[in-house]
């Protein structure tokens, strides 16, 4: 068994993993939770959202109820 120390305060959902792949997935999820958009990225996404709202071309509809925002 190997002990690993990380100086940064990271909150993992569990402390026992069956293999390295499961640990990798957990670390990816931790990174995703702390993800934030820059002002430029948020502006670009709002513009694309506006385009999608105003689109007249036939295509797949998108379900707004499945979209959640932390910092809009």
N, C-alpha and C positions, 0 to 999 in steps of 0.2 A: 504494500500500500504506500502511496505517495501523498504527502501533505503539500498543499499549494497555498501560498499566502498572497493576498492582493491588498496593497496599501489603500486603495480607493474603497470607500464604503459602498459595496454592491450587495443588493438584497436578492438572493436567490430564493426560488420558491421551495427548494428542498436541498438537502445536503448529501444525499446518496444517489448515485447515478449508476445504471447498470453497465454502461459503456461510454467511451469517449464521444460517440455520436450524440448520445443523450445530453451530455454536458455541453457540447457545441451548440445544440439547439437551445438549451437554457441560456447560454451566453448571448446568442443572437436575440432572443426574446428580451433580455435585459437591455441590450443596446436599443432595440426598437422602442421600449417604453420611454427612454430618455431622449428620443429623437425629436428635434424641433426644426421647423422650417425657417429659413431666413426670410426677411421681408420681401426680397425679390422673388423667392420661390412661392411664397403665399400669394403675391400679386399675380404671378403667372397662372397659378391654379385657379384663382378667382376668375381670371380672364377666360380660361378654358371652360370653367363651369358656366359662365355667361354665354359662351359660344354654344355649348351643349343645350342650354335652356332655349336659345333662340334658333336652333338648327331646324331647317325645314326639309332637309334631305331625309329619305327613308333610311332607317337603320335600326339598330337595337336600342330599345328604350333603357334608360338607367333608372334604378330605383333609389331615390333620395333617402328613403327611410333606412337604408343600410349604411349610409355614410354618417360617420360621427366625427365631430371636430373637438379638439381640446382647446385650441387657441385660434379662434377665427377673427 
